[in-house]
Amino acid sequence: MIRFIRFNVVGAMGIGVQLIVVGALVHGLGVDPALATAAGIAAAVVHNFGWHVRWTWRDRMGPGVSVPAAFARFVGANGVVSLVGSMLLMPVLTGAGLPAIPANLVTIATCGVLNFVGGRACFPQSVHS
């Protein structure tokens, strides 16, 4: 349960990162909401991975664990789920009149549970856990 709470705290911070990037790109530079969302997701994935390594899954990052391999797994799981889910949902939501930021919140909530399951798989349990 503690790990799930930590995962969600990191995720909440990542939501902030994603929404700041999306807001700046859409409202500041006029970028298409779907493209801005992809950039926001990329920033949030990097942010979240750093915090998960240092906090959420710290006990699974012992000797012999490859950080680049864990990052590749994380991007392949959380990044792909978030990106594909958002790229499918954003045009539908914004096309229905929902602004970019609320539409992002809907896509984040939709992908959240799958991301926890995928995140857990990215950090294999060590013999010490």
Z-matrix of the N, CA and C atoms (Angstrom, degrees):
N
C 1 1.451
C 2 1.532 1 111.05
N 3 1.329 2 116.75 1 -39.17
C 4 1.473 3 120.49 2 179.19
C 5 1.524 4 110.11 3 -61.18
N 6 1.326 5 116.25 4 -41.77
C 7 1.462 6 119.52 5 -179.32
C 8 1.537 7 110.40 6 -63.43
N 9 1.324 8 117.52 7 -39.80
C 10 1.458 9 121.37 8 179.04
C 11 1.532 10 110.05 9 -64.29
N 12 1.324 11 116.85 10 -39.19
C 13 1.476 12 120.52 11 177.14
C 14 1.519 13 109.75 12 -64.38
N 15 1.333 14 116.87 13 -46.58
C 16 1.468 15 120.22 14 178.64
C 17 1.527 16 110.75 15 -59.88
N 18 1.336 17 115.26 16 -44.57
C 19 1.458 18 119.81 17 179.20
C 20 1.528 19 110.26 18 -56.20
N 21 1.301 20 117.06 19 -42.76
C 22 1.462 21 121.12 20 -178.29
C 23 1.521 22 112.71 21 -73.73
N 24 1.323 23 118.63 22 -31.64
C 25 1.471 24 120.92 23 174.61
C 26 1.530 25 109.26 24 -64.59
N 27 1.333 26 116.11 25 -46.51
C 28 1.470 27 120.28 26 177.46
C 29 1.526 28 109.06 27 -62.29
N 30 1.317 29 116.36 28 -42.69
C 31 1.460 30 120.20 29 178.84
C 32 1.519 31 112.34 30 -60.52
N 33 1.329 32 116.73 31 -39.42
C 34 1.465 33 120.37 32 178.41
C 35 1.527 34 110.71 33 -63.31
N 36 1.326 35 116.20 34 -41.21
C 37 1.472 36 118.87 35 176.40
C 38 1.530 37 109.82 36 -64.51
N 39 1.331 38 116.52 37 -40.22
C 40 1.459 39 121.21 38 178.63
C 41 1.520 40 112.08 39 -63.82
N 42 1.338 41 116.01 40 -34.59
C 43 1.468 42 119.33 41 175.40
C 44 1.527 43 109.26 42 -60.41
N 45 1.325 44 116.25 43 -43.12
C 46 1.462 45 120.10 44 177.20
C 47 1.516 46 111.52 45 -58.69
N 48 1.332 47 116.41 46 -45.56
C 49 1.470 48 120.55 47 178.54
C 50 1.525 49 109.96 48 -60.04
N 51 1.324 50 116.36 49 -48.78
C 52 1.462 51 120.42 50 -178.36
C 53 1.524 52 111.52 51 -60.75
N 54 1.319 53 117.02 52 -45.81
C 55 1.461 54 119.71 53 -176.95
C 56 1.522 55 112.70 54 -69.00
N 57 1.316 56 117.51 55 -33.94
C 58 1.476 57 120.63 56 175.72
C 59 1.524 58 110.14 57 -63.89
N 60 1.336 59 116.03 58 -45.48
C 61 1.469 60 119.92 59 179.32
C 62 1.530 61 109.80 60 -63.50
N 63 1.333 62 117.03 61 -47.96
C 64 1.465 63 120.64 62 -179.43
C 65 1.533 64 110.41 63 -60.63
N 66 1.321 65 116.76 64 -47.60
C 67 1.459 66 120.12 65 -179.76
C 68 1.518 67 112.39 66 -60.01
N 69 1.325 68 116.34 67 -44.89
C 70 1.465 69 119.95 68 -179.81
C 71 1.523 70 111.49 69 -63.65
N 72 1.319 71 116.30 70 -41.53
C 73 1.465 72 119.19 71 -178.31
C 74 1.535 73 112.38 72 -72.77
N 75 1.338 74 116.81 73 -44.32
C 76 1.465 75 120.04 74 -177.48
C 77 1.528 76 111.12 75 -72.60
N 78 1.326 77 115.45 76 -51.72
C 79 1.468 78 119.22 77 -173.51
C 80 1.531 79 112.80 78 -85.93
N 81 1.324 80 116.40 79 -28.29
C 82 1.461 81 119.06 80 -179.11
C 83 1.511 82 114.06 81 -89.26
N 84 1.338 83 116.05 82 -36.66
C 85 1.466 84 119.38 83 -174.88
C 86 1.521 85 114.07 84 -118.04
N 87 1.327 86 117.01 85 -3.79
C 88 1.464 87 119.82 86 177.98
C 89 1.522 88 114.47 87 73.29
N 90 1.331 89 117.36 88 23.52
C 91 1.465 90 121.41 89 179.86
C 92 1.530 91 109.29 90 -72.81
N 93 1.320 92 116.26 91 145.32
C 94 1.462 93 122.13 92 176.24
C 95 1.534 94 109.76 93 -54.47
N 96 1.338 95 118.49 94 135.93
C 97 1.468 96 120.91 95 -177.64
C 98 1.534 97 114.70 96 -56.10
N 99 1.318 98 118.35 97 -36.96
C 100 1.468 99 120.16 98 179.67
C 101 1.532 100 110.82 99 -66.98
N 102 1.324 101 116.95 100 -42.91
C 103 1.471 102 120.14 101 178.24
C 104 1.522 103 111.21 102 -67.63
N 105 1.318 104 116.39 103 -39.74
C 106 1.462 105 120.32 104 177.43
C 107 1.532 106 110.25 105 -63.46
N 108 1.313 107 116.08 106 -37.23
C 109 1.462 108 120.47 107 178.41
C 110 1.522 109 110.62 108 -63.72
N 111 1.323 110 117.20 109 -42.39
C 112 1.466 111 120.40 110 178.12
C 113 1.533 112 110.71 111 -59.90
N 114 1.326 113 117.16 112 -43.00
C 115 1.470 114 120.76 113 177.84
C 116 1.522 115 110.91 114 -65.54
N 117 1.325 116 116.95 115 -41.55
C 118 1.464 117 120.93 116 177.82
C 119 1.512 118 112.22 117 -62.53
N 120 1.325 119 116.37 118 -40.39
C 121 1.468 120 120.66 119 177.74
C 122 1.523 121 110.27 120 -63.50
N 123 1.313 122 117.08 121 -43.96
C 124 1.465 123 120.39 122 179.62
C 125 1.531 124 110.44 123 -59.02
N 126 1.319 125 116.95 124 -45.40
C 127 1.470 126 120.36 125 178.88
C 128 1.520 127 110.94 126 -63.74
N 129 1.322 128 117.25 127 -41.89
C 130 1.464 129 121.02 128 -179.24
C 131 1.527 130 111.42 129 -67.70
N 132 1.321 131 118.05 130 -37.68
C 133 1.473 132 120.80 131 179.46
C 134 1.524 133 110.24 132 -62.87
N 135 1.318 134 117.29 133 -45.25
C 136 1.477 135 120.47 134 178.33
C 137 1.531 136 109.75 135 -63.09
N 138 1.315 137 116.81 136 -47.22
C 139 1.465 138 121.57 137 178.43
C 140 1.525 139 110.99 138 -57.27
N 141 1.330 140 116.15 139 -51.41
C 142 1.458 141 120.38 140 -175.78
C 143 1.518 142 112.13 141 -64.36
N 144 1.321 143 117.40 142 -39.80
C 145 1.464 144 119.56 143 178.84
C 146 1.526 145 110.61 144 -58.50
N 147 1.323 146 116.23 145 -46.41
C 148 1.469 147 119.64 146 179.63
C 149 1.518 148 112.41 147 -57.02
N 150 1.325 149 117.11 148 -44.54
C 151 1.461 150 119.94 149 178.75
C 152 1.523 151 112.65 150 -70.74
N 153 1.325 152 117.11 151 -37.20
C 154 1.467 153 118.74 152 179.08
C 155 1.531 154 111.14 153 -64.81
N 156 1.318 155 116.73 154 -39.63
C 157 1.470 156 120.00 155 178.26
C 158 1.523 157 110.46 156 -62.99
N 159 1.314 158 116.83 157 -41.10
C 160 1.471 159 120.71 158 -175.30
C 161 1.528 160 114.00 159 -86.03
N 162 1.341 161 118.02 160 -16.24
C 163 1.462 162 118.30 161 -173.06
C 164 1.533 163 112.95 162 -136.23
N 165 1.321 164 117.34 163 -63.71
C 166 1.458 165 120.32 164 -173.28
C 167 1.523 166 112.39 165 -61.27
N 168 1.322 167 116.45 166 -49.59
C 169 1.467 168 121.65 167 -175.18
C 170 1.538 169 111.27 168 -112.85
N 171 1.317 170 118.08 169 22.18
C 172 1.472 171 122.72 170 -175.87
C 173 1.520 172 112.03 171 -51.73
N 174 1.317 173 117.23 172 -40.70
C 175 1.468 174 120.40 173 -177.55
C 176 1.524 175 112.62 174 -67.51
N 177 1.309 176 117.68 175 -12.98
C 178 1.470 177 121.34 176 179.12
C 179 1.524 178 112.38 177 -101.19
N 180 1.308 179 116.94 178 8.33
C 181 1.465 180 121.04 179 -177.14
C 182 1.526 181 111.66 180 -108.22
N 183 1.306 182 116.67 181 41.66
C 184 1.456 183 121.64 182 -178.27
C 185 1.514 184 112.75 183 -75.76
N 186 1.344 185 115.30 184 -171.37
C 187 1.467 186 120.63 185 179.21
C 188 1.535 187 110.86 186 -56.90
N 189 1.295 188 114.92 187 141.84
C 190 1.451 189 120.31 188 178.02
C 191 1.519 190 114.53 189 86.90
N 192 1.341 191 117.65 190 -5.47
C 193 1.465 192 120.50 191 177.65
C 194 1.517 193 107.97 192 -87.99
N 195 1.292 194 115.95 193 124.77
C 196 1.461 195 121.45 194 179.83
C 197 1.529 196 109.72 195 -85.33
N 198 1.329 197 115.98 196 115.08
C 199 1.463 198 120.46 197 178.23
C 200 1.533 199 110.49 198 -63.86
N 201 1.325 200 120.02 199 -44.16
C 202 1.469 201 118.57 200 177.06
C 203 1.536 202 112.71 201 -60.11
N 204 1.323 203 117.37 202 -38.69
C 205 1.469 204 119.71 203 178.50
C 206 1.522 205 110.28 204 -67.67
N 207 1.333 206 117.19 205 -40.27
C 208 1.468 207 120.34 206 177.29
C 209 1.525 208 110.18 207 -63.73
N 210 1.338 209 116.97 208 -39.62
C 211 1.461 210 120.17 209 178.06
C 212 1.529 211 110.88 210 -63.86
N 213 1.327 212 116.82 211 -43.35
C 214 1.467 213 120.53 212 178.67
C 215 1.531 214 110.53 213 -61.12
N 216 1.333 215 116.88 214 -41.59
C 217 1.468 216 119.78 215 177.47
C 218 1.525 217 110.73 216 -64.90
N 219 1.335 218 116.94 217 -40.72
C 220 1.457 219 121.98 218 -179.02
C 221 1.527 220 110.89 219 -64.00
N 222 1.317 221 116.22 220 -45.39
C 223 1.469 222 120.22 221 178.11
C 224 1.528 223 109.39 222 -63.37
N 225 1.335 224 115.83 223 -41.95
C 226 1.459 225 119.99 224 -179.78
C 227 1.515 226 113.10 225 -65.60
N 228 1.307 227 117.28 226 -28.36
C 229 1.467 228 120.89 227 179.64
C 230 1.525 229 109.95 228 -94.55
N 231 1.319 230 116.77 229 -73.70
C 232 1.476 231 120.83 230 -175.44
C 233 1.523 232 112.31 231 -65.54
N 234 1.293 233 117.41 232 -44.14
C 235 1.458 234 120.37 233 -177.92
C 236 1.515 235 112.12 234 -62.84
N 237 1.325 236 116.49 235 -45.51
C 238 1.465 237 120.31 236 -178.61
C 239 1.523 238 110.94 237 -67.76
N 240 1.335 239 117.16 238 -44.46
C 241 1.475 240 119.88 239 178.43
C 242 1.528 241 110.07 240 -58.51
N 243 1.329 242 116.33 241 -48.13
C 244 1.466 243 120.17 242 -178.61
C 245 1.519 244 111.84 243 -65.24
N 246 1.305 245 116.58 244 -43.67
C 247 1.460 246 119.90 245 -177.11
C 248 1.524 247 111.29 246 -68.12
N 249 1.327 248 117.21 247 -49.97
C 250 1.463 249 119.89 248 -178.69
C 251 1.529 250 110.48 249 -64.57
N 252 1.329 251 116.08 250 -46.47
C 253 1.462 252 119.29 251 179.08
C 254 1.521 253 111.79 252 -58.46
N 255 1.314 254 116.28 253 -44.15
C 256 1.469 255 120.17 254 -179.29
C 257 1.519 256 112.34 255 -69.48
N 258 1.324 257 116.90 256 -40.10
C 259 1.465 258 119.36 257 -179.27
C 260 1.531 259 111.10 258 -67.21
N 261 1.334 260 117.06 259 -27.71
C 262 1.463 261 120.11 260 175.54
C 263 1.525 262 111.67 261 -78.57
N 264 1.329 263 116.45 262 -40.00
C 265 1.460 264 120.59 263 -174.40
C 266 1.530 265 114.47 264 -84.95
N 267 1.329 266 117.69 265 -36.66
C 268 1.473 267 119.75 266 -174.37
C 269 1.528 268 113.46 267 -57.11
N 270 1.323 269 119.84 268 -47.88
C 271 1.467 270 118.06 269 179.72
C 272 1.537 271 112.65 270 -62.29
N 273 1.325 272 115.83 271 -35.28
C 274 1.465 273 119.36 272 179.13
C 275 1.528 274 110.02 273 -67.47
N 276 1.327 275 116.50 274 -47.48
C 277 1.462 276 121.08 275 -176.56
C 278 1.525 277 112.41 276 -68.22
N 279 1.339 278 116.16 277 -46.46
C 280 1.467 279 118.13 278 179.76
C 281 1.523 280 111.11 279 -71.40
N 282 1.334 281 117.11 280 -31.51
C 283 1.461 282 121.13 281 175.94
C 284 1.524 283 112.10 282 -65.84
N 285 1.334 284 115.79 283 -27.20
C 286 1.466 285 120.97 284 177.14
C 287 1.525 286 111.64 285 -84.84
N 288 1.344 287 116.06 286 1.59
C 289 1.458 288 119.70 287 175.74
C 290 1.518 289 115.84 288 101.39
N 291 1.318 290 118.03 289 0.21
C 292 1.463 291 120.51 290 178.73
C 293 1.530 292 108.99 291 -76.48
N 294 1.330 293 118.78 292 129.55
C 295 1.471 294 120.63 293 178.09
C 296 1.537 295 111.46 294 -63.16
N 297 1.324 296 115.93 295 161.97
C 298 1.465 297 122.20 296 -173.17
C 299 1.527 298 113.68 297 -57.54
N 300 1.316 299 118.66 298 -43.79
C 301 1.476 300 120.52 299 -176.63
C 302 1.531 301 111.42 300 -67.66
N 303 1.322 302 120.10 301 -51.56
C 304 1.467 303 118.79 302 176.15
C 305 1.538 304 112.81 303 -60.25
N 306 1.331 305 116.79 304 -36.51
C 307 1.468 306 119.90 305 177.60
C 308 1.526 307 110.33 306 -63.31
N 309 1.322 308 117.30 307 -38.32
C 310 1.466 309 121.04 308 176.05
C 311 1.519 310 111.00 309 -62.91
N 312 1.312 311 117.11 310 -41.38
C 313 1.470 312 120.22 311 179.18
C 314 1.531 313 111.31 312 -61.81
N 315 1.310 314 116.48 313 -38.87
C 316 1.470 315 120.10 314 177.37
C 317 1.531 316 110.27 315 -64.49
N 318 1.326 317 116.98 316 -43.80
C 319 1.467 318 118.95 317 -178.69
C 320 1.528 319 111.03 318 -67.95
N 321 1.313 320 117.52 319 -36.72
C 322 1.469 321 120.96 320 178.56
C 323 1.523 322 110.08 321 -63.44
N 324 1.307 323 117.25 322 -45.91
C 325 1.468 324 120.96 323 179.43
C 326 1.524 325 110.90 324 -63.07
N 327 1.313 326 116.38 325 -39.50
C 328 1.457 327 121.04 326 -178.93
C 329 1.524 328 111.56 327 -64.03
N 330 1.321 329 116.89 328 -38.95
C 331 1.468 330 121.33 329 -176.03
C 332 1.530 331 113.35 330 -89.16
N 333 1.329 332 119.06 331 -11.02
C 334 1.460 333 123.01 332 -170.48
C 335 1.514 334 116.42 333 -58.11
N 336 1.317 335 118.35 334 -47.54
C 337 1.468 336 120.58 335 -177.37
C 338 1.522 337 110.39 336 -66.11
N 339 1.317 338 117.11 337 -42.69
C 340 1.464 339 119.99 338 177.61
C 341 1.528 340 110.99 339 -61.61
N 342 1.312 341 116.76 340 -35.41
C 343 1.460 342 120.05 341 179.56
C 344 1.528 343 112.11 342 -67.38
N 345 1.326 344 118.68 343 -35.37
C 346 1.461 345 119.94 344 176.90
C 347 1.518 346 110.26 345 -64.35
N 348 1.314 347 116.83 346 -45.84
C 349 1.468 348 121.08 347 179.32
C 350 1.528 349 109.65 348 -61.56
N 351 1.323 350 116.77 349 -45.41
C 352 1.459 351 120.18 350 178.52
C 353 1.511 352 112.43 351 -66.28
N 354 1.329 353 117.73 352 -38.08
C 355 1.464 354 121.57 353 178.47
C 356 1.512 355 111.91 354 -63.08
N 357 1.313 356 116.24 355 -40.15
C 358 1.468 357 120.20 356 178.71
C 359 1.521 358 110.31 357 -61.82
N 360 1.313 359 117.29 358 -39.43
C 361 1.459 360 121.37 359 -179.56
C 362 1.534 361 112.08 360 -69.61
N 363 1.317 362 117.60 361 -22.63
C 364 1.470 363 121.29 362 -178.29
C 365 1.520 364 112.72 363 -75.89
N 366 1.318 365 116.26 364 -20.57
C 367 1.451 366 121.61 365 -177.39
C 368 1.525 367 107.95 366 -120.42
N 369 1.338 368 117.40 367 83.28
C 370 1.465 369 119.97 368 -175.73
C 371 1.522 370 111.54 369 -56.45
N 372 1.318 371 114.10 370 144.75
C 373 1.459 372 119.97 371 -179.26
C 374 1.515 373 108.86 372 -70.01
N 375 1.333 374 115.33 373 131.25
C 376 1.457 375 120.38 374 177.87
C 377 1.523 376 109.56 375 -88.01
N 378 1.304 377 116.14 376 172.60
C 379 1.464 378 120.66 377 178.85
C 380 1.510 379 111.21 378 -68.58
N 381 1.330 380 118.05 379 -14.63
C 382 1.458 381 122.20 380 -178.23
C 383 1.524 382 112.70 381 -91.52
N 384 1.344 383 118.40 382 -7.76
C 385 1.472 384 120.85 383 -176.50
C 386 1.505 385 112.19 384 -86.84
